Amino acid sequence: MNAGDRNIKRCVSCDGFGWFEDDFSGETEDCDWCAGAGYVYRDAQGRDRPIPQSDYAAVAADLERLDLERLREMGYQGQALKPWQQAIRKDTQLGRDPYRDDGDA
């Protein structure tokens, strides 16, 4: 498949993560559908196939762009936040700034 023919899409099985985590044991394993890449080639008939490792160098920029788009959809803004700066931790023990003298978050 040459650069003009490739149609890279997010893996529908793992939603771009490339792996699965067992909710009970915490064990992880690569997604069989995309072979752990998180993305697949989709042909004109809508069939998906894993991206071969030999193609990674040729599609690396596309994969990086697609993954950044996926992260932005999840709320990533390009910078790391300390736990007390994260909205999800507001009003929790980790939402308190340990460096503030008054103990307020």
C-alpha positions as CSV (number, residue, x, y, z in Angstrom):
1,M,0.0,0.0,0.0
2,N,1.6,3.3,-1.0
3,A,1.1,6.6,0.8
4,G,-1.7,7.7,-1.5
5,D,-3.7,4.5,-0.9
6,R,-3.6,4.4,2.8
7,N,-6.7,5.1,4.7
8,I,-5.9,5.0,8.4
9,K,-8.7,4.9,10.9
10,R,-9.0,4.4,14.7
11,C,-9.5,0.8,15.7
12,V,-13.1,0.2,16.5
13,S,-12.3,-2.7,18.8
14,C,-10.0,-0.8,21.3
15,D,-11.0,2.8,20.3
16,G,-7.4,3.8,19.6
17,F,-5.9,2.6,22.8
18,G,-4.2,-0.4,21.3
19,W,-4.8,-2.6,24.4
20,F,-7.4,-3.8,26.8
21,E,-7.3,-3.9,30.6
22,D,-9.1,-6.5,32.6
23,D,-11.3,-4.7,35.1
24,F,-10.8,-7.3,37.8
25,S,-7.2,-8.4,37.5
26,G,-5.7,-5.3,36.0
27,E,-3.9,-7.4,33.4
28,T,-3.5,-5.9,30.0
29,E,-3.1,-7.3,26.5
30,D,-2.7,-5.9,23.0
31,C,-5.8,-5.5,20.9
32,D,-5.9,-8.4,18.3
33,W,-7.8,-6.3,15.8
34,C,-5.1,-3.6,15.3
35,A,-2.1,-5.6,16.7
36,G,-1.6,-3.0,19.5
37,A,-1.3,0.1,17.2
38,G,-4.7,1.6,18.0
39,Y,-5.2,2.3,14.3
40,V,-5.9,0.2,11.2
41,Y,-5.9,0.4,7.4
42,R,-9.5,0.5,6.1
43,D,-10.0,-0.5,2.5
44,A,-12.6,0.9,0.0
45,Q,-15.0,-1.9,1.1
46,G,-14.8,-0.9,4.7
47,R,-12.7,-3.8,5.8
48,D,-10.0,-3.2,8.4
49,R,-6.6,-4.8,8.7
50,P,-3.7,-4.2,11.1
51,I,-1.0,-1.8,10.0
52,P,2.1,-3.9,9.4
53,Q,5.2,-3.0,11.5
54,S,7.1,-2.5,8.2
55,D,4.8,0.4,7.4
56,Y,5.2,2.2,10.8
57,A,8.0,4.5,9.6
58,A,6.0,5.6,6.6
59,V,2.8,6.3,8.6
60,A,4.3,7.6,11.8
61,A,3.4,11.2,11.3
62,D,-0.2,10.2,10.5
63,L,-0.4,8.0,13.6
64,E,0.9,10.8,15.8
65,R,-1.6,13.3,14.3
66,L,-4.5,10.9,14.8
67,D,-3.5,10.0,18.3
68,L,-3.2,13.7,19.2
69,E,-6.8,14.2,17.9
70,R,-8.0,11.3,20.0
71,L,-6.3,12.7,23.1
72,R,-7.8,16.2,22.5
73,E,-11.3,14.5,22.2
74,M,-10.7,13.1,25.7
75,G,-9.8,16.6,27.0
76,Y,-6.0,16.6,26.8
77,Q,-4.8,20.2,26.2
78,G,-1.1,19.6,25.7
79,Q,0.2,20.1,29.2
80,A,0.4,18.0,32.4
81,L,-1.6,19.2,35.3
82,K,-0.8,18.6,39.0
83,P,-3.6,16.6,40.7
84,W,-5.0,19.6,42.5
85,Q,-5.3,21.4,39.2
86,Q,-7.4,18.7,37.7
87,A,-11.2,19.4,37.6
88,I,-12.0,15.7,38.2
89,R,-10.2,15.8,41.6
90,K,-11.9,18.9,42.9
91,D,-13.3,18.3,46.4
92,T,-11.2,15.2,46.9
93,Q,-8.1,14.6,49.1
94,L,-5.9,14.8,45.9
95,G,-7.7,18.0,44.9
96,R,-6.0,19.8,47.8
97,D,-2.9,21.8,47.0
98,P,-0.3,20.5,49.5
99,Y,1.8,23.6,49.1
100,R,-0.9,26.1,50.4
101,D,-0.4,27.1,54.0
102,D,-4.1,27.6,54.7
103,G,-5.1,24.1,53.7
104,D,-7.7,25.3,51.2
105,A,-7.7,23.9,47.7
